Amino acid sequence: MSRLLHMTIANLKMTVRARQALFWNLAFPLIILVLLSVVFGSGGNIKVTVGVVGNGPVANATRNALAHINGVTVKTGSESGERAALKNGDRDAVLVIPPGTPAPGHPLPISLYYDQTNLSQSSVVVSLVSQVMQGVNQGITHTPQMLVLRQQGIATVSTRYIDFLLPGIIGLSIMTSGVIGISSRMVGYREQRILKRLRATPLKTWEFVASNVISQLVVVLAQVLILTAVATTLFGVHIAGSVGTMILLALLGGLAFLTIGFAISGFASTADAASALGNVVTMPMMFLSGVYFPLSAAPEWLKPIISLLPLTYLANGLRDVMNKGVSINTLGLDFVALAVTAVLGFGVAARTFRWE
């Protein structure tokens, strides 16, 4: 255990002394977090999403009218499901439209539920829906007013851009340090014959691997705490869920990406090759895993690819905990996906790792 402890401390010291690694692991994610928050603003929702409940002619006409408005995403589901999505912050408004067609003396009552926690966004949504319903009324009934819109505000989980961005940036920093950082370090050790010298010492292979795993998980913990502290201090981000669950998910994600980094180091013969392979692995995830913007409107053919990316599950899991306050019991898919990634990565790394 003393050898393991000394090797772990040595790895941490080398990480702290490597200025380039410190920049990419901590400074770069902080710069991206602050710049994007300032440019896009810490307030305001990213898009307008309206749920429409109902299957009658009025509901169908309303869906078609909303779908033709730029920036509006229309969702369909049950009343309970759509109202739950509104309460969780996944909808900006929900329209509940009963079946049938209005008739003279029998107007059709329509319920509009909106997010009352975001006054600027809700005013835009209510005005937009009101105008659409007026157009639907004239198009279907050809009378001044046969659709009665009843508005009701609901307290929801308000999500600002910084709230959405922070979990993605945390996941991105964990992925970058795990994949590119570890692969470059291992190949660098091999090029400098450090691995060959370590093999000649009493240090066991499992102690060497464990020391790197522990030191990397310490870096992951530092990334989570520092990025979260900056976001809460500068932008007033509120962590809705358990910090312990957030850290546990981040550590599992760090372990998953760490195994990928070890696997890459087995394939790469030089540090430049390791960096290139690391970029090939991380770049698609950086833009296809919903780090900067949500991917709910992504093309259908792209969604199966997105569902295969481990960063998708790390970012979504962190986002659910930090923004919605979900418990660990509801994160089964995210934990399983990251655990499978870690197991597969470890299997490849065990076959490809070499000391020389």
C-alpha positions in Angstrom: 0.0 0.0 0.0 2.9 2.4 0.6 4.0 1.9 -3.0 0.5 2.6 -4.2 0.3 5.8 -2.0 3.7 7.1 -3.1 2.9 6.5 -6.8 -0.5 8.2 -6.5 1.1 11.2 -4.9 3.8 11.3 -7.6 1.1 11.2 -10.3 -0.8 14.1 -8.6 2.4 16.1 -8.3 3.2 15.6 -12.0 -0.4 16.6 -12.9 -0.1 19.8 -10.9 3.4 20.6 -12.4 2.2 20.0 -16.0 0.9 23.5 -16.9 -0.5 22.3 -20.2 -2.5 19.6 -18.5 -3.8 22.1 -15.9 -4.9 24.4 -18.6 -6.9 21.7 -20.5 -8.3 20.1 -17.3 -9.4 23.2 -15.4 -8.7 26.5 -17.1 -10.1 25.7 -20.5 -13.5 24.4 -19.1 -13.7 27.5 -16.9 -13.0 29.8 -19.9 -15.7 28.0 -22.0 -18.2 28.1 -19.1 -17.8 31.9 -18.5 -17.6 32.9 -22.1 -20.7 31.0 -23.3 -22.6 32.2 -20.2 -21.7 35.8 -20.9 -22.4 35.6 -24.7 -25.7 33.8 -24.5 -26.8 35.2 -21.2 -27.5 33.5 -17.9 -31.2 34.1 -18.2 -33.8 33.0 -20.7 -34.7 29.6 -22.0 -33.0 28.1 -25.0 -36.2 27.3 -27.0 -39.9 27.4 -26.9 -41.4 23.9 -26.5 -45.2 23.6 -26.4 -47.1 20.4 -25.5 -50.4 19.9 -27.2 -52.9 17.4 -25.7 -55.9 16.3 -27.8 -56.8 14.6 -31.0 -59.7 16.6 -32.4 -59.8 19.0 -35.3 -58.9 22.0 -33.1 -55.9 20.1 -31.6 -54.6 19.0 -35.0 -55.0 22.5 -36.5 -53.2 24.0 -33.4 -50.3 21.6 -33.8 -49.9 22.4 -37.5 -50.0 26.2 -36.8 -47.4 26.0 -34.0 -45.1 23.6 -36.0 -44.8 26.2 -38.8 -43.4 28.9 -36.4 -39.6 29.2 -36.3 -38.2 28.3 -32.9 -41.3 26.5 -31.7 -41.1 22.7 -30.9 -44.4 20.9 -30.6 -44.7 17.8 -28.4 -47.7 15.5 -28.1 -48.6 13.2 -25.2 -51.1 12.6 -22.4 -52.2 15.4 -20.2 -50.5 14.0 -17.1 -47.3 13.4 -19.0 -47.2 16.8 -20.6 -48.0 18.6 -17.4 -45.3 16.7 -15.6 -42.9 17.7 -18.3 -43.9 21.3 -17.9 -43.3 21.1 -14.1 -39.9 19.6 -14.7 -38.9 22.4 -17.0 -39.1 20.4 -20.3 -42.0 22.4 -21.6 -42.6 26.1 -21.8 -46.4 25.7 -22.1 -49.0 22.9 -22.4 -52.3 23.2 -24.3 -55.1 20.8 -23.3 -57.7 20.8 -26.1 -60.9 18.7 -25.8 -62.2 16.8 -28.8 -65.0 18.1 -30.9 -65.8 21.3 -32.8 -67.3 24.4 -31.1 -70.8 25.4 -32.0 -72.8 28.6 -31.4 -73.6 28.8 -27.7 -71.2 26.0 -26.9 -67.6 27.4 -27.1 -64.8 25.0 -26.7 -62.8 25.5 -23.4 -59.0 25.2 -23.9 -56.6 25.1 -21.0 -53.2 26.8 -21.3 -50.7 25.9 -18.6 -47.5 27.9 -18.7 -44.3 28.4 -16.6 -44.9 31.1 -14.2 -41.4 31.1 -12.7 -40.0 32.7 -15.9 -42.0 35.9 -16.4 -40.2 37.1 -19.6 -40.5 33.7 -21.3 -44.0 33.0 -20.2 -45.3 36.3 -21.5 -43.8 35.5 -24.9 -45.3 32.0 -24.9 -48.8 33.1 -23.7 -48.9 35.9 -26.4 -47.8 33.5 -29.1 -50.3 30.8 -28.2 -53.1 33.3 -27.9 -52.4 34.6 -31.4 -52.2 31.1 -32.8 -55.5 30.1 -31.1 -57.2 33.2 -32.6 -56.1 32.1 -36.0 -57.3 28.5 -35.4 -60.6 29.9 -34.2 -61.1 31.9 -37.4 -59.9 29.1 -39.7 -62.2 26.5 -38.2 -65.3 28.2 -37.0 -65.2 31.5 -39.1 -66.7 33.3 -36.2 -65.2 36.0 -33.9 -64.6 33.8 -30.8 -65.6 30.2 -30.3 -62.5 29.0 -28.5 -62.1 30.0 -24.9 -58.5 30.1 -23.7 -58.1 29.6 -19.9 -54.6 30.4 -18.6 -53.1 28.9 -15.6 -49.5 29.4 -14.3 -47.6 26.6 -12.8 -44.4 26.7 -10.7 -41.8 24.8 -12.7 -38.1 23.9 -12.5 -36.7 27.0 -14.2 -33.7 26.3 -16.4 -31.4 29.0 -17.6 -28.6 28.6 -20.2 -25.9 28.5 -17.5 -27.9 25.8 -15.7 -28.0 23.7 -18.8 -24.4 24.5 -19.7 -22.6 23.7 -16.4 -23.3 19.9 -16.4 -22.2 19.6 -20.0 -18.9 21.5 -19.4 -18.2 19.3 -16.3 -18.7 16.2 -18.5 -16.6 17.6 -21.3 -13.7 18.4 -18.9 -13.9 14.9 -17.4 -13.9 13.3 -20.9 -10.9 15.4 -22.1 -8.7 14.8 -19.1 -9.6 11.1 -19.1 -9.1 10.3 -22.8 -6.5 12.7 -24.0 -4.7 13.4 -20.7 -4.2 9.8 -19.7 -3.4 8.5 -23.2 -0.8 11.2 -23.8 0.7 10.7 -20.3 1.1 6.9 -20.8 2.6 7.2 -24.3 4.9 9.9 -23.0 6.0 7.6 -20.2 6.7 4.9 -22.7 8.7 7.2 -25.0 10.8 8.4 -22.1 11.3 4.7 -21.0 9.8 5.6 -17.6 7.5 2.6 -17.9 10.4 0.3 -18.6 12.2 1.5 -15.5 9.1 1.2 -13.4 8.7 -2.4 -14.5 12.2 -3.2 -13.1 11.1 -1.9 -9.7 9.1 -3.9 -7.1 6.1 -1.9 -8.2 3.3 -4.3 -9.3 1.3 -3.7 -12.4 -2.0 -3.3 -10.4 -0.4 -0.8 -8.2 0.8 1.3 -11.1 -2.7 1.2 -12.8 -4.5 1.8 -9.5 -2.3 4.8 -8.7 -3.2 6.4 -12.1 -6.9 5.6 -11.6 -7.0 7.2 -8.1 -5.0 10.3 -9.1 -7.3 10.8 -12.1 -10.4 10.5 -10.0 -8.9 13.1 -7.6 -8.6 15.4 -10.7 -12.2 14.6 -11.6 -13.4 15.6 -8.1 -11.4 18.8 -8.3 -13.0 19.6 -11.7 -16.5 19.1 -10.4 -16.0 21.1 -7.3 -14.1 24.0 -8.9 -16.5 24.4 -11.9 -19.6 24.1 -9.7 -18.1 26.7 -7.2 -17.4 29.2 -10.0 -20.9 28.7 -11.5 -22.7 29.1 -8.2 -20.6 32.1 -7.2 -20.6 34.0 -10.4 -24.0 33.1 -11.9 -26.1 32.0 -9.0 -26.5 28.4 -10.1 -28.6 26.3 -7.7 -27.9 22.6 -7.4 -31.3 21.0 -7.1 -30.2 17.4 -6.4 -27.8 15.6 -4.2 -24.2 16.7 -4.5 -23.2 13.1 -3.5 -25.1 11.6 -6.4 -23.5 14.2 -8.7 -20.0 13.4 -7.5 -20.7 9.6 -7.8 -21.9 9.9 -11.4 -18.9 12.1 -12.2 -16.4 9.6 -10.7 -18.0 6.8 -12.7 -17.8 8.9 -15.8 -14.1 9.7 -15.0 -13.5 5.9 -14.7 -15.2 5.2 -18.0 -13.2 7.8 -19.9 -10.0 6.8 -18.1 -10.2 3.3 -19.5 -10.7 4.7 -23.0 -7.5 6.7 -22.5 -5.6 3.6 -21.4 -6.9 1.8 -24.5 -5.8 4.5 -26.8 -2.3 4.5 -25.2 -2.0 0.9 -26.2 -2.6 1.6 -29.9 -0.6 4.8 -30.1 3.2 4.7 -30.6 3.9 8.4 -30.0 2.4 11.2 -28.0 1.3 13.0 -31.2 -0.5 9.8 -32.3 -2.2 9.5 -28.9 -3.3 13.1 -29.1 -4.7 12.6 -32.6 -6.5 9.4 -31.7 -7.9 11.1 -28.5 -9.3 13.9 -30.7 -10.9 11.5 -33.0 -12.7 9.9 -30.1 -13.6 13.1 -28.2 -14.5 15.6 -31.0 -17.7 13.8 -32.1 -18.9 13.5 -28.5 -18.1 17.2 -27.9 -20.6 18.3 -30.5 -23.1 15.3 -30.5 -23.7 14.7 -26.8 -25.6 17.9 -26.0 -22.8 19.7 -24.2 -23.5 23.2 -25.4 -27.1 22.9 -26.7 -29.9 20.4 -26.4 -30.2 17.8 -29.1 -34.0 17.1 -28.8 -34.5 18.6 -32.3 -31.6 16.5 -33.9 -32.4 14.5 -37.0 -33.9 11.1 -36.4 -31.1 9.3 -38.2 -28.6 11.0 -35.8 -30.3 10.0 -32.5 -29.1 6.3 -32.6 -25.5 7.6 -32.9 -26.0 10.0 -30.0 -27.4 7.2 -27.9 -24.1 5.3 -28.3 -21.9 8.1 -27.0 -20.9 7.8 -23.3 -20.7 11.6 -22.8 -24.4 11.8 -23.6 -25.2 9.8 -20.5 -22.7 11.6 -18.3 -24.0 15.0 -19.4 -27.7 14.1 -19.2 -27.2 12.4 -15.8 -25.5 15.3 -14.3 -28.1 17.7 -15.8 -31.0 15.6 -14.3 -29.3 15.7 -10.9 -28.2 19.4 -10.9 -31.3 20.9 -12.7 -34.2 18.6 -11.8 -33.0 17.1 -8.5 -33.7 13.5 -9.6 -32.6 10.8 -7.2 -30.0 8.1 -7.9 -32.8 5.6 -8.4 -33.9 7.2 -11.6 -30.4 7.3 -13.2 -30.1 3.6 -13.9 -29.6 4.0 -17.6 -26.9 6.6 -17.2 -25.0 4.5 -14.6 -25.3 1.4 -16.6 -24.1 3.0 -19.9 -21.1 4.5 -18.1 -20.3 1.2 -16.3 -20.5 -0.7 -19.6 -18.2 1.8 -21.2 -15.7 1.3 -18.3 -15.8 -2.5 -18.6 -15.4 -2.5 -22.4 -12.6 0.1 -22.2 -10.8 -1.9 -19.5 -11.1 -5.0 -21.6 -9.5 -3.3 -24.6 -6.9 -1.6 -22.4 -5.9 -4.9 -20.8 -5.2 -6.4 -24.2 -3.4 -3.4 -25.7 -1.4 -2.0 -22.8 2.4 -2.4 -23.1 5.3 -1.3 -21.0 7.7 -0.7 -24.0 
